[in-house]
Amino acid sequence: MDRRTACLHQADAFREKALADPEHHDEWIDEAIKWLERAMEASCRAVVALEADDGSEAPAPTIETVAPLRRAIVRQ
């Protein structure tokens, strides 16, 4: 499992804790947000250098080419 996926699993676990424990909901959501941020960082670091057909190195993709994180956590 790659780092991004592991971070997303951790975020999901904390989100589930937030749903199950309303008394500490905000604390669990804060932890989930931290893990989502880590997942985003891992995604940005996973950019692979591309090579053009002639063997020269093409520019690295910009952050817009990295698949976006499609999860939302909303505070109640």
N, C-alpha and C positions, 0 to 999 in steps of 0.2 A: 504494500500500500504506500502511495507517495505521501509526502508531507501535507499537501493541500487537502487530500482526501481525509487524512487522519485529523486535521484541524477541523474540517467540516463535521466529522463524526463527533468530535468533542463539543462543538457548538450545538449540535442537535441534542446531545445528552444534557447540556445545561438548559436548553430550551424546554426539554421535557421536565426537568426538575422545577423550572419556573411554573409550569402548568400544574404540577402535582403539589407544589408547596407555595400557596398564595401568600403566606406570611413572609416569605423571603424572596418573593417574585423578583423584585428589582435587583437583588444581589445576583441571582442566577442569570438574569438577563444581561447584567454587566459582564459576567464571565463569558456568556455566549458571544457577546459582541467582541470581546478580546480574542476569542478563538476565530471568529469570522475575519477579523483584521489580520490575524496570523495566516489564515488561508489565502487572503488576498495578497499578502506579501509573498507567500510561497508561489502563487501563480505568476507574479511579476518576475520572480527569480528564475522561473522555468523557461524563459525565453531562450530558444536555441538559435545559434548563428546559422544563417542559411548560406549556401554556396551557389553562385551563379554557374551556368553551364560552362563558362570559359575558365572555371577554376578560381576566379576572384571571389572574394567574400562580399556578399550583398549586405546592405545595412540591416541591422537587427530590427525586428518588428517593433512598432511603437506600442504603447500601452493600450491603444484602442484596438489592436489586433488580438489582444489576450481575451479569452472568453470571460465575460462578466460573471460575477457571482450573483445568482438569481435567488437570493434568499433575503427575506426581510424579517426583522424582529421589531415589534412595536410594543412600546411600553403602554400599560393600561393605566 
